[in-house]
Amino acid sequence: MAKKLGIVVGGGPAPGINSVIGAATIRACLSGVEVLGLIEGYKWIMDGDTNHVQPLTISDTSRIHFRGGSFLGISRANPTKKPESLEKALESLRKLDIGMLISIGGDDTCFSAHKLAEASKGDIRVVHVPKTIDNDLDLPQETFTFGFQTARHIGAEITENLMTDAKTTGRWYFVIAMGRKAGHLALGIGKAAGATLSLIPEEFGKEVRLATLADMLVGAIVKRLASGRSDGVAVLAEGLVEILPEEDIQGLAGVERDEHGHIRIAEVDFGNIIKTEVSRRLKELGLKVTIVAKNMGYELRCADPIPFDMEYTRDLGYCAARYVIEGGSEALISLQAGIFKPIPFKEIMDPKTGRMRVRMVDVASDRYKIARGYMLCLKKEDFADQRELTRLAAASGLSVEAFRARFQKLVESDPGPMSVHMKAAKPA
């Protein structure tokens, strides 16, 4: 059996990639296994080109864990898009004498790893290390995807600066945070920084209208004005674009898609679209508010990892190399409560779609309810308190009846204040 170990990185960048590469290389070299890094993901080998590889040694990789980006480059090249591409990728790996492969990436790269292992019929052992700042892979709720903690950390720092700027200048910022389908990053940043509010797709189900999102933001602005403040920062998950009907966003149907068929959300100017709609509605109410839209994501993806992600990813890289060298294959590499647990690919694939399941924010969890409780937005209790309702209506320039008619529908699904049931400890 071939002895060489290949390492491939796919998808988008995330802090900690180099830590996985370094730890896996060191563990393999100490076991007497030769390591080859595939340059730019599957881009070259799926075309039968075996020249874009790099031998990896301990001296090459022992200090790369401090840095962001990818030592091997990265690409979204998809070897599963065409049968011939998958076959060429397998042929390339065999030519390179690679009998073991560590895949580093998100859900799409995991799917590629799964199909590659399946097509090799046991000839090549493949394991996958979950990477995405979106934190949306189908792992247990308390098991993070690597890169998420660093992205949240830096995102919270940026948001804190924007909050100070907003207060200083008396303006609002609409921050659009990365997260293709799920709202983990937006909620994590907003909650950690104490932003005025966060909006995530999980709150709305399969579809939400642009008008609803706009009125939720208008309601928050009005509530802030009622307390004497003209500033605020709202963090919105870019995944909201995925559940907006096409008719609400002009040109959405023509937006380019990536190699895995996903809308390139960054090409949809969601921040300015929602800013324009909110500004129009505020103008109708006679309210003048300065709003600035800001996209946040690219500046997070290649950041140097914080110590949490450095340690976490070195552990993942070690486990991946050891598992595949000792005969393991077709599994996602995970650490749960400090214990290494390989998760078979078949257990994380959705049988209906054939793709890896996406983990969404659990809006029934206390973690979400606490975040919601701290957000400054319209809530059920605002409409139950006549004095508060009158104050909000006055700030909006509407009558109480008109304010209720326009905004009360927005809080119909509001879970209300979290009730905490604490059982008293019995004396010893």
C-alpha positions in Angstrom: 0.0 0.0 0.0 1.2 3.5 -0.8 2.7 5.2 2.2 2.5 8.9 1.3 0.0 11.2 3.1 -1.6 14.0 1.1 -3.1 17.2 2.6 -5.7 19.2 0.6 -7.5 22.4 1.5 -10.8 23.4 -0.1 -13.5 26.1 0.2 -12.8 29.5 1.8 -10.1 30.4 4.2 -10.5 30.1 8.0 -8.1 30.9 10.8 -6.3 27.7 11.9 -5.7 26.0 8.5 -1.9 26.1 8.9 -2.2 24.7 12.4 -3.9 21.6 11.0 -1.3 21.3 8.2 1.6 21.7 10.6 0.4 19.3 13.3 -0.6 16.6 10.8 2.7 16.9 9.0 4.7 16.6 12.3 2.7 13.6 13.4 3.1 11.9 10.1 6.8 12.6 9.8 7.4 11.2 13.3 5.6 8.0 12.1 8.0 7.8 9.1 5.3 8.8 6.7 6.1 11.1 3.7 3.8 14.1 3.3 2.7 15.9 0.2 0.7 19.1 0.2 -1.6 19.6 -2.8 -1.3 23.2 -4.0 -4.6 25.1 -4.4 -6.9 22.4 -3.4 -8.2 20.0 -6.1 -7.6 22.6 -8.8 -4.7 20.8 -10.5 -5.1 17.2 -9.7 -8.7 17.0 -11.0 -7.2 18.0 -14.4 -4.6 15.3 -14.1 -1.8 17.7 -13.3 0.5 16.3 -10.6 3.2 19.0 -10.8 1.5 21.3 -8.2 2.5 19.6 -5.0 4.9 20.4 -2.2 6.7 17.9 0.0 6.1 18.9 3.7 8.6 18.4 6.5 8.7 19.2 10.2 11.1 22.1 9.5 8.8 23.5 6.9 5.7 23.5 9.1 6.7 23.6 12.7 6.0 27.4 13.1 3.2 28.0 10.5 0.5 27.5 13.2 0.9 31.2 14.3 -0.3 32.5 10.9 -3.6 32.9 9.1 -4.2 31.9 5.5 -3.2 28.6 3.9 0.4 27.5 3.5 -0.9 25.4 0.6 -3.2 27.9 -1.0 -6.9 27.1 -1.4 -9.6 26.8 -4.1 -13.2 25.9 -4.5 -12.5 23.5 -7.4 -15.0 20.7 -7.2 -13.9 17.3 -8.3 -17.4 15.8 -7.9 -19.0 18.2 -10.5 -18.1 15.8 -13.3 -17.4 12.0 -13.1 -14.2 12.5 -15.3 -12.9 15.1 -12.8 -13.3 12.7 -9.9 -11.6 9.9 -11.8 -8.7 12.2 -12.8 -8.3 13.3 -9.2 -8.0 9.7 -8.1 -5.6 8.9 -10.9 -3.4 11.9 -9.8 -3.4 10.7 -6.2 -2.3 7.2 -7.3 0.5 8.7 -9.5 1.7 10.7 -6.5 1.7 7.4 -4.5 -0.7 9.0 -2.0 -2.6 6.3 -0.1 -3.9 8.6 2.7 -5.6 11.9 2.3 -6.4 14.6 4.9 -9.1 17.0 3.6 -9.5 20.3 5.3 -12.7 22.3 4.5 -16.4 22.9 5.0 -19.5 21.0 4.0 -18.7 21.0 0.2 -15.1 19.9 0.7 -16.4 17.2 3.1 -18.8 16.0 0.4 -15.8 15.8 -2.1 -13.8 13.8 0.5 -16.7 11.4 0.9 -17.2 10.9 -2.8 -13.4 10.5 -3.3 -13.1 7.8 -0.6 -16.2 6.1 -2.0 -14.9 6.1 -5.6 -11.4 4.8 -4.5 -13.1 1.6 -3.1 -10.7 1.5 -0.1 -7.6 2.2 -2.2 -7.2 5.6 -0.6 -8.1 6.3 3.0 -9.7 9.8 3.4 -10.5 11.8 6.5 -11.9 15.3 6.8 -11.1 18.1 9.3 -14.1 20.5 9.6 -13.2 24.1 8.8 -15.5 27.1 8.5 -16.0 30.4 10.2 -19.8 29.9 9.7 -19.8 27.1 12.4 -22.5 25.4 10.4 -21.3 21.8 10.0 -23.4 19.0 11.5 -21.5 18.6 14.8 -22.9 18.5 18.4 -24.0 22.0 19.4 -21.1 22.7 21.7 -18.5 21.5 19.2 -17.2 24.4 17.1 -15.8 24.3 13.6 -12.3 25.7 13.7 -11.9 29.3 12.7 -15.2 30.3 14.2 -13.9 31.5 17.5 -11.2 33.6 15.9 -13.6 35.1 13.4 -16.1 35.9 16.3 -13.3 37.4 18.4 -12.1 39.8 15.7 -15.6 40.5 14.5 -16.6 41.5 18.0 -13.6 43.9 18.2 -14.6 45.5 14.9 -18.2 45.8 16.0 -17.1 47.4 19.3 -15.2 50.0 17.3 -18.3 50.6 15.1 -20.5 51.0 18.2 -18.1 53.7 19.5 -18.2 55.4 16.2 -22.0 55.1 16.0 -22.4 56.7 19.4 -19.8 59.5 18.6 -21.4 60.4 15.3 -25.1 59.6 16.1 -25.5 57.1 13.2 -26.5 53.5 12.7 -24.4 50.7 11.2 -25.8 47.7 9.4 -23.1 45.1 9.6 -23.5 42.1 7.2 -21.7 39.1 8.7 -20.6 36.0 6.8 -22.7 32.9 7.2 -24.0 31.3 3.9 -27.0 29.7 5.5 -26.7 29.8 9.3 -26.5 32.8 11.7 -23.9 31.5 14.2 -21.3 34.1 13.3 -23.7 37.1 13.2 -25.3 36.1 16.5 -21.9 35.3 18.1 -20.5 38.6 17.1 -23.6 40.6 18.1 -24.0 38.9 21.4 -20.3 39.1 22.4 -20.0 42.8 21.4 -23.4 43.8 22.9 -24.6 45.1 19.5 -28.1 46.7 19.5 -29.6 43.7 17.7 -28.8 40.8 15.5 -31.0 39.3 12.7 -30.4 35.7 11.6 -32.3 33.4 9.1 -33.2 30.9 11.8 -35.7 33.3 13.3 -37.9 33.3 10.1 -37.9 29.7 8.8 -37.9 29.1 5.0 -38.7 32.6 3.8 -38.8 36.2 5.0 -39.9 39.3 3.1 -37.5 42.3 2.7 -40.3 44.5 4.1 -40.4 42.4 7.3 -36.6 42.8 7.8 -36.8 46.5 7.1 -39.7 47.1 9.6 -37.8 45.1 12.3 -34.9 47.5 11.9 -37.2 50.5 11.7 -38.8 49.3 14.9 -35.4 49.0 16.6 -34.4 52.5 15.5 -37.7 54.0 16.7 -37.2 52.2 20.1 -33.7 53.7 20.3 -35.0 57.1 19.5 -37.7 56.8 22.2 -34.9 56.4 24.7 -33.0 59.5 23.4 -30.4 57.7 21.3 -30.0 58.2 17.5 -27.3 55.5 17.2 -27.0 51.8 17.0 -25.4 48.8 15.4 -27.4 45.9 13.9 -25.6 42.7 12.9 -27.3 40.8 10.0 -26.4 37.3 8.8 -25.7 37.3 5.1 -27.7 34.0 5.0 -30.8 36.1 5.1 -30.3 36.6 1.4 -30.9 32.9 0.9 -34.4 33.1 2.3 -35.5 36.3 0.6 -37.8 35.8 -2.4 -36.1 36.7 -5.7 -38.7 39.4 -6.4 -37.5 41.3 -3.3 -33.9 41.6 -4.5 -33.6 42.8 -8.1 -31.0 40.9 -10.1 -30.8 38.0 -7.6 -31.7 35.5 -10.4 -28.6 36.5 -12.4 -26.1 36.3 -9.6 -23.1 34.1 -10.3 -22.8 30.8 -8.4 -19.7 29.0 -7.3 -18.4 25.6 -8.3 -20.7 23.9 -5.7 -23.8 25.7 -7.0 -24.1 28.3 -4.2 -25.1 31.9 -4.8 -22.0 34.2 -4.4 -23.7 36.1 -1.6 -20.9 38.7 -1.6 -22.0 39.8 -5.0 -25.5 40.7 -3.6 -25.2 44.2 -2.1 -27.4 43.2 0.8 -26.2 45.9 3.1 -27.1 48.7 0.8 -30.4 47.0 -0.3 -31.6 46.8 3.3 -30.2 50.3 4.1 -32.1 51.8 1.1 -35.4 50.1 2.2 -35.1 51.1 5.8 -34.2 54.7 4.9 -37.2 54.9 2.6 -39.5 53.7 5.4 -37.9 56.1 7.9 -38.4 59.0 5.5 -42.1 58.1 5.2 -42.3 58.5 9.0 -40.6 61.8 8.9 -37.5 60.4 10.6 -34.0 61.4 9.5 -31.4 58.8 10.5 -27.9 58.3 9.0 -27.2 54.6 8.2 -24.0 53.1 7.0 -23.8 49.5 5.5 -20.7 47.5 6.1 -19.8 43.9 5.0 -17.7 41.9 7.5 -16.1 38.6 6.6 -13.2 38.7 4.3 -11.1 40.5 7.0 -11.9 37.6 9.4 -11.1 34.6 7.3 -7.3 34.9 7.0 -6.6 36.4 10.5 -4.0 34.9 12.7 -5.8 32.3 14.9 -6.4 33.2 18.5 -4.9 30.7 21.1 -8.2 28.7 21.3 -8.1 27.9 17.5 -4.3 27.4 17.5 -4.6 24.7 20.2 -7.9 23.2 18.8 -6.6 22.9 15.3 -3.2 21.4 16.3 -5.2 18.7 18.2 -7.4 18.2 15.1 -4.4 17.9 12.8 -2.7 15.4 15.2 -5.9 13.3 15.4 -6.5 13.3 11.7 -2.9 12.1 10.9 -2.9 9.4 13.6 -6.3 8.1 12.6 -5.7 7.8 8.9 -2.2 6.4 9.4 -3.6 3.7 11.8 -6.1 2.6 9.2 -9.1 5.0 9.7 -11.0 6.3 6.8 -14.3 8.0 5.6 -14.8 10.0 8.8 -15.0 13.6 10.0 -12.4 14.3 12.6 -14.0 15.8 15.8 -13.0 16.6 19.4 -16.0 16.5 21.7 -15.4 17.5 25.3 -11.7 16.9 24.8 -12.2 13.4 23.4 -11.4 12.4 19.9 -14.4 11.1 18.1 -14.4 10.2 14.4 -17.8 10.7 12.8 -18.5 8.4 9.8 -19.3 10.4 6.6 -22.6 8.5 6.2 -23.8 9.7 9.6 -23.5 13.4 8.6 -25.0 13.2 5.1 -28.6 14.1 4.5 -30.2 11.1 2.7 -32.6 13.4 0.9 -30.0 15.7 -0.6 -26.9 13.5 -0.5 -25.1 16.5 0.9 -23.7 17.2 4.3 -26.3 18.4 6.8 -26.1 22.1 7.9 -26.2 23.0 11.6 -28.5 26.0 12.2 -28.7 28.1 15.3 -31.1 26.6 17.8 -33.5 29.4 18.5 -35.2 27.3 21.2 -31.9 27.3 23.2 -31.3 29.4 26.3 -28.2 30.8 24.6 -30.3 32.3 21.8 -33.1 33.5 24.2 -30.6 35.3 26.4 -29.2 37.0 23.3 -32.7 38.0 22.2 -33.5 39.3 25.7 -30.6 41.8 25.5 -31.4 43.0 22.0 -33.0 46.4 21.7 -35.9 45.6 19.3 -39.7 45.6 19.5 -41.0 42.8 21.7 -44.4 41.5 22.9 -44.2 43.3 26.2 -43.9 46.7 24.4 -47.4 46.3 23.1 -48.8 45.0 26.4 -47.5 48.1 28.3 -49.7 51.1 27.3 -47.2 53.7 28.6 -44.4 52.1 26.6 -46.6 51.8 23.5 -47.5 55.4 23.7 -43.9 56.4 24.0 -42.9 54.3 21.0 -45.8 55.6 18.9 -44.8 59.2 19.7 -41.2 58.6 18.7 -42.4 57.2 15.4 -44.7 60.1 14.6 -47.7 57.6 14.5 -50.8 57.3 16.5 -50.9 54.4 19.0 -53.4 52.6 16.7 -51.3 53.2 13.6 -48.1 52.1 15.4 -49.8 48.9 16.6 -51.3 48.1 13.2 -47.9 48.5 11.5 -45.5 46.9 13.9 -47.3 44.5 16.2 -47.3 41.7 13.6 -43.5 41.7 13.8 -43.6 40.3 17.4 -46.1 37.5 16.9 -43.3 34.9 17.0 -41.4 36.6 19.8 -40.7 34.0 22.5 -41.1 36.6 25.2 -38.9 36.9 28.3 -37.0 33.8 29.2 -38.3 32.0 32.2 -35.6 30.5 34.3 -36.5 27.6 36.6 -33.9 27.1 39.2 -34.1 24.2 41.6 -32.8 25.2 45.1 -29.9 23.1 46.2 -30.7 20.9 49.2 -28.5 21.6 52.3 -25.9 18.9 52.9 
